[in-house]
Amino acid sequence: MLKKSHFQPDQVEKIEQLGSHLRAVRQARKIPLEQISTETRISLRLLQAIEQKELEVLPQSIYLKGLLKRYAEALELNGDEIANQLPAGDTLAGITPTWKNVRFSKHRSFPGYFVYVVALVASISGASYWLGRNPSEVAQTSPSQQSAPTTKPKNETKLAEKPAPNPEQSAPKATPVSNVQPPSGQPVVVDMTLKDDCWLQVVADGKTTFEGTLQKGEQRKWEAKQELVIRAGNAGGVVIAYNNEQAKPLGQPGAVETVTYQASGDREATQGG
């Protein structure tokens, strides 16, 4: 959850002024806050936070400007004029997104460990060729080696005792069979589609890989080996497909939520982020 320290002093003062102004206009026109929430698709909790200066509930200024604009326009005020009164913060300064606007090809969607397993199988097949075995037999035994946490000593002894035509080439290729074990867990893969503009922060395995605002209609793919944390300022505008499961919204429109996806398959959501 965002704390008051995330806003600069001049931002705090302006948020209080704008919140009081919007509340006064709404009350003067006798418009219920619930009606504003329905028209703007901003959660009632966020609208209350704007009016009551609950800074710990509000998202960062880059997204708060959008909320102020929509609220003002619902009151038939100049939304841009209201939003631009909020000074720009420096919480996003110096952050360079690590993603690039490129079309993802099919091979980019495969987890990294799968590529490694393919290389491992190729190495086993090469070793079998030099040892005089049928490569297809080696390929058939590789799935059981992937599913078992340890290799069978019986197979290792057989490979070591069988004479090889070229020991210098066969020895290095046979090394991965006994020393390398495939990873036991499945990585986290999240496909994201934006149904509305949304400020996002994405943390993969403890490292921030993206922080900024994505526009409606954009699509992104995020991957992590152990844990992927997604924080959204407008959870209802983000649709997530987790590890090829059915896509669903991250939360309610206008809600600030933090959702954690883990390689174990667990999913933890925290409202208010």
C-alpha positions in Angstrom: 0.0 0.0 0.0 1.3 3.5 -0.9 2.2 5.7 2.0 2.1 9.4 2.4 5.8 9.7 1.8 5.2 8.8 -1.8 3.9 12.3 -2.4 5.9 15.5 -2.4 4.9 18.2 0.0 3.5 20.4 -2.8 1.5 17.4 -4.1 0.0 16.7 -0.7 -1.3 20.3 -0.5 -2.7 20.3 -4.0 -4.4 16.9 -3.5 -6.2 18.2 -0.4 -7.3 21.4 -2.3 -8.6 19.4 -5.3 -10.4 16.8 -3.1 -12.2 19.5 -1.2 -13.1 21.4 -4.4 -14.5 18.3 -6.1 -16.5 17.3 -3.0 -17.9 20.8 -2.6 -19.1 20.9 -6.3 -20.6 17.4 -6.0 -22.5 18.2 -2.8 -23.7 21.5 -4.3 -25.1 19.7 -7.2 -26.6 16.9 -4.9 -24.9 14.1 -6.8 -24.4 10.9 -4.8 -20.8 9.6 -4.7 -22.2 6.2 -5.8 -23.4 7.8 -9.1 -19.9 9.3 -9.7 -18.4 5.8 -9.1 -20.8 4.2 -11.7 -20.2 6.9 -14.4 -16.4 7.0 -14.0 -15.8 3.3 -13.2 -13.7 4.5 -10.2 -14.2 2.5 -7.0 -16.1 4.1 -4.3 -13.2 3.6 -1.9 -10.8 5.7 -4.2 -13.4 8.5 -4.6 -13.7 8.7 -0.8 -10.0 8.8 -0.5 -9.7 11.7 -2.9 -12.4 13.7 -1.0 -11.1 12.8 2.5 -7.4 13.2 1.7 -6.6 9.6 2.6 -3.2 9.6 0.9 -2.2 6.1 1.9 -5.0 4.7 -0.3 -4.3 6.8 -3.4 -2.0 5.5 -6.2 1.0 7.4 -7.4 0.5 10.8 -9.0 0.9 9.6 -12.6 -2.3 7.6 -12.2 -4.0 9.8 -9.7 -4.1 12.5 -12.4 -6.3 10.2 -14.5 -8.7 9.6 -11.6 -9.0 13.4 -11.0 -9.7 14.0 -14.6 -12.5 11.5 -14.8 -14.0 12.7 -11.5 -14.0 16.3 -12.7 -15.6 15.4 -16.1 -18.4 13.6 -14.3 -19.1 16.9 -12.6 -19.1 18.6 -16.0 -15.8 20.4 -15.1 -12.7 20.8 -17.2 -10.9 17.5 -16.5 -7.6 18.4 -18.0 -7.5 21.7 -16.1 -8.2 19.9 -12.8 -5.7 17.1 -13.4 -2.9 19.4 -14.5 -3.0 21.3 -11.2 -1.4 18.3 -9.6 2.4 18.7 -9.7 4.3 15.9 -11.4 6.1 13.7 -9.0 9.5 12.1 -9.3 8.6 8.6 -8.2 9.0 7.3 -11.7 12.0 9.3 -12.7 15.0 7.4 -14.0 13.0 4.2 -14.5 13.6 2.7 -17.9 11.2 -0.2 -18.9 13.1 -3.4 -19.7 10.5 -4.5 -22.3 10.5 -3.5 -25.9 7.6 -2.9 -28.3 8.2 -5.9 -30.5 6.0 -8.6 -31.6 6.6 -11.8 -29.6 7.4 -14.8 -31.7 6.4 -18.3 -30.7 9.9 -19.2 -29.6 10.0 -16.3 -27.1 7.0 -17.7 -25.2 8.8 -21.0 -24.3 10.3 -21.0 -20.8 14.1 -20.8 -20.7 14.4 -24.2 -19.0 12.6 -25.9 -22.0 15.4 -24.7 -24.3 17.9 -26.0 -21.9 16.3 -29.4 -21.8 16.3 -29.6 -25.6 20.0 -28.9 -25.6 20.5 -31.6 -23.0 18.6 -34.1 -25.1 20.7 -33.2 -28.1 23.9 -33.7 -26.1 22.7 -37.1 -25.0 21.9 -38.1 -28.6 25.4 -37.0 -29.7 27.0 -39.0 -27.0 25.0 -42.1 -27.9 26.1 -41.7 -31.6 29.8 -41.9 -30.6 29.2 -44.8 -28.2 27.6 -46.8 -31.0 24.0 -46.7 -29.6 20.8 -45.9 -31.4 20.0 -42.2 -30.8 16.3 -43.0 -30.7 16.8 -45.2 -27.6 18.5 -42.3 -25.8 15.6 -39.9 -26.7 13.1 -42.4 -25.3 14.9 -42.6 -22.0 15.3 -38.8 -21.6 11.6 -38.1 -20.4 12.0 -40.5 -17.5 15.3 -38.8 -16.6 13.5 -35.5 -16.6 10.7 -36.6 -14.3 13.0 -38.4 -11.8 15.1 -36.2 -9.4 18.1 -38.4 -9.7 19.7 -40.4 -12.5 20.0 -44.2 -12.4 23.5 -45.4 -11.5 22.9 -48.5 -13.7 22.7 -46.4 -16.9 25.8 -44.4 -15.9 27.8 -47.6 -15.4 26.7 -48.9 -18.8 27.8 -45.7 -20.6 31.2 -45.7 -18.8 32.0 -49.3 -19.5 31.1 -49.4 -23.2 34.1 -48.6 -25.4 33.9 -45.4 -27.5 35.4 -44.9 -30.9 36.4 -41.3 -30.1 36.9 -40.8 -26.3 37.9 -37.1 -26.7 34.6 -36.1 -28.2 32.2 -38.5 -26.3 33.4 -37.7 -22.8 32.4 -34.0 -22.7 29.0 -34.6 -24.3 28.2 -37.4 -21.7 28.8 -35.1 -18.7 25.3 -33.4 -18.6 23.7 -36.8 -18.2 25.0 -37.3 -14.7 25.7 -33.8 -13.4 22.7 -31.7 -14.7 19.2 -32.2 -13.5 16.2 -30.4 -15.1 14.3 -27.9 -12.9 11.5 -29.4 -10.9 9.2 -26.3 -10.9 7.3 -24.7 -13.8 8.1 -21.0 -14.3 5.5 -18.2 -14.0 4.2 -17.0 -17.4 1.6 -14.2 -17.5 -0.1 -12.9 -20.6 -1.6 -9.4 -20.1 -4.2 -7.5 -22.1 -5.1 -3.9 -21.3 -8.8 -3.2 -21.4 -8.3 0.4 -20.1 -5.4 2.7 -19.3 -3.5 1.5 -16.2 -0.4 2.3 -14.2 1.5 -0.9 -13.5 4.5 -2.2 -11.6 5.9 -5.6 -12.4 8.5 -7.4 -10.2 10.0 -10.6 -11.4 12.0 -12.7 -8.9 12.5 -9.6 -6.7 13.6 -7.3 -9.6 11.5 -4.5 -11.0 11.2 -5.2 -14.7 8.6 -2.5 -15.5 6.9 0.5 -13.9 4.8 2.9 -15.9 1.4 3.4 -17.6 0.2 1.1 -20.4 -2.6 2.2 -22.7 -5.8 0.4 -23.6 -5.4 -2.3 -26.2 -1.7 -3.0 -25.4 -0.5 -6.6 -24.8 2.4 -7.8 -22.7 4.0 -11.1 -21.6 5.9 -11.3 -18.3 7.9 -14.3 -17.0 9.6 -15.3 -13.8 11.4 -18.4 -12.5 9.9 -18.3 -9.0 7.6 -15.3 -8.3 5.9 -12.6 -10.3 4.3 -9.6 -8.5 1.9 -7.4 -10.5 0.7 -4.1 -8.9 -2.1 -2.3 -10.8 -3.7 1.1 -10.2 -6.8 0.1 -12.2 -7.1 -3.6 -11.6 -10.4 -3.9 -13.7 -8.6 -2.6 -16.8 -6.0 -5.5 -16.7 -6.9 -9.0 -18.0 -4.5 -11.8 -17.0 -3.9 -15.3 -18.4 -1.7 -17.1 -15.9 0.3 -20.1 -17.3 -2.2 -20.5 -20.2 -5.2 -20.6 -17.9 -8.5 -18.8 -18.9 -8.0 -15.0 -18.9 -9.7 -13.0 -16.2 -9.6 -9.4 -14.8 -7.0 -8.7 -12.2 -9.7 -7.0 -10.0 -12.4 -4.4 -9.9 -12.3 -1.2 -12.1 -10.5 1.6 -10.4 -9.2 -0.6 -7.6 -5.6 -0.6 -6.6 -4.4 -4.3 -6.2 -1.2 -6.2 -5.8 -1.3 -9.9 -7.0 1.5 -12.4 -6.5 2.0 -15.4 -8.8 4.3 -18.2 -7.7 5.9 -21.1 -9.6 4.1 -23.5 -7.2 0.8 -22.4 -8.7 -0.2 -20.2 -5.7 -1.9 -16.8 -6.3 -2.2 -14.2 -3.6 -4.1 -10.9 -4.1 -3.9 -7.8 -1.8 -6.4 -5.0 -2.4 -5.0 -1.5 -2.0 -1.6 -2.8 -3.1 
